[in-house]
């Protein structure tokens, strides 16, 4: 049976103000879009970028707009290819990650849409928290379950139309490596206090109203959305040891690694199942480890789309082969059944 829709999902390109990464994701992306996405027809086409597509973090609204323009200039071929996709009717989706959370600002999202699809801006959609296709897939970057990068009030700017993105995450301790240890410790303390306060607001009536508005956009039950928003929580008592461990490992050039689906993925998928909104696929990025696996006590399949930059942390083929780029594909048949999974793409066609 032919597909009613096809989804390509990839993440963590980290396109910034240069293209000096050894894997050159900004140079590779145009060919991928031309040979994979634009070469497909006879179905609804979606290309989804599951967070950290751009380096947009810690900036004011004006700085974010200026930085986005500069990124476009540095990666002109990639943006022309994205514009060609939108012009051909491909729906482009951008899920916010911890490195491009500024896309959640309405003005920045609108500018991205105008750059990629000036004639029909609705061809470009920014998802501040998660992307949901009923009974098919849910995609989130994954940083909301990571204490160092969690932004509890992630919806505040997108729904209220304000410049406020909420307090910076605990990971702000690493934003200015040139600072003294004392000043970075103070940054950690301030971030912990701000995140604890934000978590309390997330569980208040005012934020419940934002979640209700988001539930309409996501086509999900309001109670389900509330439960998902509260699935993970920042707690200083557990976050500080993690931050301290990572600070020590970073100082010696090492990282914490794991080759299993995160526990949060299973909790997320099972929460959807509980509310009668189960999906076939749960996709995330953030860890830079491409991975596909089953989830415990749940029929949902887990896929992490890894990274296209050189900071690969998994044990897949992209670790040893810089010309292997991970992505996920999900085909949706006309009867609603799905197929797909983790794939690797090579510019040479291998």
C-alpha positions in Angstrom: 0.0 0.0 0.0 1.4 3.4 -1.0 2.4 5.9 1.6 0.0 8.8 2.4 2.9 10.7 4.0 6.7 10.5 4.5 8.6 12.1 7.3 12.4 12.8 7.4 13.7 13.7 10.9 17.2 14.8 11.8 18.7 16.9 14.5 21.7 18.6 16.1 23.2 20.2 13.0 24.4 23.1 15.1 24.7 25.5 12.2 26.4 28.7 13.4 28.5 31.5 12.1 31.1 29.3 10.4 31.3 26.0 8.7 34.6 24.8 10.3 33.2 21.6 11.7 35.1 18.7 10.1 31.8 17.1 9.0 30.5 20.3 7.4 26.8 19.7 8.1 25.9 23.0 6.3 27.5 21.8 3.1 26.1 18.2 3.3 22.4 19.2 4.0 21.6 20.7 0.6 22.6 17.5 -1.2 20.6 15.4 1.2 17.5 17.5 0.7 17.9 17.4 -3.1 18.5 13.7 -3.4 16.2 12.4 -0.7 13.4 14.9 0.0 13.0 16.7 -3.4 13.3 13.4 -5.3 10.2 12.0 -3.6 6.7 12.7 -4.9 3.1 11.4 -4.8 2.7 11.8 -1.0 2.6 14.4 1.7 6.2 15.3 2.6 7.6 16.6 5.9 11.1 17.4 6.9 11.5 17.9 10.6 14.6 19.2 12.4 14.4 17.9 16.0 16.3 20.6 17.8 19.7 22.3 17.9 19.5 23.0 14.2 21.1 26.4 14.8 23.4 28.0 17.4 20.9 30.5 18.9 21.1 30.6 22.6 21.5 33.2 25.4 20.6 36.1 23.1 18.1 38.9 23.3 15.4 39.2 20.7 17.3 41.6 18.5 20.5 39.6 18.8 18.6 36.4 17.9 17.2 38.0 14.7 20.6 39.3 13.8 22.3 36.0 14.5 19.7 34.2 12.3 20.4 36.5 9.4 24.2 35.8 9.8 23.7 32.1 9.9 21.7 32.3 6.7 24.5 34.2 5.1 27.1 31.6 6.2 25.0 28.7 5.1 23.4 30.1 1.9 23.3 26.8 0.0 21.5 25.0 2.9 18.9 27.7 3.2 18.3 27.8 -0.6 17.7 24.0 -0.5 15.3 24.4 2.4 13.5 27.2 0.5 13.3 24.9 -2.5 11.7 22.3 -0.4 9.1 24.7 0.9 8.4 25.9 -2.6 7.7 22.3 -3.7 5.2 21.9 -1.0 7.3 20.1 1.7 6.2 21.1 5.2 9.2 22.1 7.2 9.2 21.7 11.0 11.7 23.0 13.5 11.5 21.7 17.1 13.3 24.0 19.6 16.4 22.5 21.3 18.5 24.0 24.1 20.9 25.5 21.5 18.1 27.2 19.4 15.5 27.9 22.1 15.4 31.4 20.7 13.2 30.1 17.9 10.4 30.0 20.5 10.2 33.8 20.3 7.4 34.6 17.9 9.4 37.3 16.1 12.3 34.9 15.5 10.0 32.1 14.3 8.2 34.5 12.0 11.6 35.6 10.6 12.6 32.0 9.9 9.3 31.4 8.1 9.8 34.5 6.0 13.3 33.5 5.0 12.4 30.0 4.0 8.9 30.5 2.5 8.2 34.1 1.9 5.2 33.3 -0.3 3.6 30.9 2.1 5.0 31.2 5.6 2.8 28.5 6.9 5.0 26.0 5.1 7.4 26.5 8.1 6.3 25.6 11.6 8.3 26.1 14.8 7.4 23.8 17.7 8.7 25.3 21.0 8.2 22.0 22.9 7.3 19.0 20.9 5.9 17.9 17.5 2.9 15.5 17.6 1.3 13.6 14.8 -1.7 11.8 16.3 -1.1 8.0 16.7 2.0 8.3 14.4 4.9 10.1 16.1 6.0 12.5 18.8 9.3 14.3 18.6 11.0 16.5 21.1 14.6 17.5 21.4 15.1 15.8 24.8 16.7 18.6 26.8 13.6 19.0 28.9 14.4 15.7 30.7 18.0 16.8 31.3 18.5 18.8 34.4 21.5 20.8 33.0 19.4 22.0 30.0 15.8 21.9 31.2 13.8 25.1 30.7 10.6 24.5 32.7 8.6 27.4 31.2 9.4 26.7 27.6 5.9 27.7 26.4 5.8 31.1 28.0 7.3 33.1 25.1 5.6 31.2 22.2 2.1 31.3 23.6 2.1 34.7 25.3 3.9 36.3 22.5 6.5 37.9 24.8 10.3 38.1 24.8 10.5 36.0 28.0 11.9 32.5 27.6 12.1 31.8 31.3 15.3 31.5 33.4 18.5 30.1 31.8 19.1 26.4 32.4 21.7 25.1 34.8 24.0 24.5 31.8 24.6 28.3 31.8 27.6 27.5 34.1 29.4 26.4 30.9 28.4 29.4 28.8 31.4 31.4 29.7 34.3 29.1 30.2 36.7 32.0 30.7 35.1 33.0 33.9 36.6 32.1 37.3 35.5 29.1 39.2 33.8 31.3 41.8 31.8 33.3 39.2 30.7 30.0 37.5 29.7 28.6 40.8 27.6 31.7 41.4 26.0 31.2 38.0 25.1 27.6 38.9 23.5 28.8 42.2 21.5 31.5 40.4 20.4 29.0 37.8 19.3 26.4 40.4 17.2 29.0 42.3 15.6 30.3 39.1 14.8 26.8 37.9 13.3 25.8 41.2 11.0 28.8 41.1 10.1 28.1 37.5 9.1 24.6 38.3 6.7 25.9 41.0 5.1 28.2 38.4 4.8 25.3 35.9 2.5 23.6 38.4 0.4 26.7 38.9 -2.9 27.8 37.4 -1.4 30.4 35.1 0.9 27.9 33.3 -2.0 25.4 33.2 -3.8 27.9 31.0 -0.7 27.9 28.6 -0.7 24.1 28.6 -4.4 24.1 27.7 -3.7 26.4 24.7 -0.8 24.2 23.7 -3.0 21.1 23.9 -5.2 22.5 21.2 -2.2 23.1 18.9 -0.9 19.6 19.6 -4.3 17.9 19.2 -3.8 16.2 22.6 -6.0 16.0 25.6 -5.3 18.8 28.1 -4.7 16.5 31.0 -2.2 14.5 28.9 -0.3 17.7 28.0 -0.2 18.7 31.7 1.1 15.3 32.7 3.8 15.4 30.0 4.9 18.9 31.0 5.3 17.6 34.6 6.9 14.3 33.6 10.4 15.6 34.4 11.3 18.2 37.1 14.4 20.1 38.0 15.6 19.4 41.5 18.7 21.0 42.9 19.5 18.1 45.2 19.8 15.7 42.2 21.0 18.2 39.6 24.1 19.5 41.4 25.9 16.2 41.6 25.3 15.7 37.9 26.6 19.2 37.1 29.6 18.6 39.3 30.4 15.3 37.6 30.1 16.8 34.2 32.3 19.7 35.2 35.0 17.3 36.3 34.7 15.2 33.2 34.7 18.2 30.9 37.9 19.4 32.5 39.6 16.1 31.4 37.9 15.9 28.1 35.5 13.1 28.9 31.7 12.7 28.9 29.0 10.4 30.4 27.9 7.9 27.8 25.0 5.5 27.5 23.8 3.2 24.7 20.3 2.7 26.0 17.1 4.6 25.4 16.6 7.2 28.2 14.1 6.3 30.9 12.3 9.6 30.1 11.4 8.3 26.6 9.6 5.3 28.1 7.8 7.5 30.6 6.7 9.9 27.9 5.4 7.1 25.5 3.6 5.3 28.3 2.0 8.6 29.5 0.6 9.0 26.0 -0.7 5.4 26.0 -2.4 6.0 29.4 -4.4 8.8 27.8 -5.3 6.9 24.7 -2.9 8.8 22.5 -0.2 6.3 22.0 2.1 6.8 19.0 4.2 4.3 16.9 7.4 6.4 17.2 9.0 8.6 19.8 12.0 10.6 18.4 14.5 12.8 20.1 18.0 14.2 19.7 20.2 16.0 22.2 22.5 13.2 23.2 24.4 13.1 19.9 24.0 9.3 19.9 22.1 7.8 17.0 20.0 4.9 18.3 16.9 2.8 17.6 15.4 0.5 20.2 12.3 -0.8 21.8 10.8 0.9 24.9 10.0 -1.1 28.0 6.4 -2.1 28.5 5.3 0.0 25.5 4.8 -0.7 21.8 6.3 2.7 20.8 9.6 2.5 19.0 12.4 4.8 20.1 14.7 6.6 17.7 17.4 9.1 18.5 18.5 11.0 15.4 22.0 11.6 16.6 24.0 14.5 15.2 25.4 15.8 11.9 28.2 17.7 13.6 31.5 16.0 14.5 30.7 15.7 18.2 29.4 12.1 17.8 28.9 10.2 21.1 27.4 6.9 20.0 28.9 3.7 18.7 27.2 3.6 15.4 28.8 3.9 12.0 28.8 7.7 12.2 31.4 7.4 15.0 34.1 5.9 12.7 32.9 7.2 9.4 32.5 11.0 9.1 30.6 10.6 5.9 27.7 8.7 7.5 24.9 11.1 8.6 22.0 9.7 10.8 18.4 10.5 10.2 15.0 8.8 10.7 12.3 8.2 8.2 8.7 7.4 9.0 6.3 6.4 6.3 2.5 6.6 7.0 0.3 4.4 4.9 -3.2 5.4 3.9 -4.6 2.9 6.5 -2.6 4.7 9.3 0.1 1.9 9.6 3.7 3.1 9.8 7.1 1.8 8.9 10.6 3.3 9.0 13.4 3.8 11.5 17.0 5.0 11.9 18.9 5.4 8.6 22.4 6.6 7.6 23.0 8.8 4.5 26.2 9.2 2.7 26.9 11.9 0.1 28.6 9.3 -2.1 25.3 7.2 -2.2 26.7 4.4 0.0 
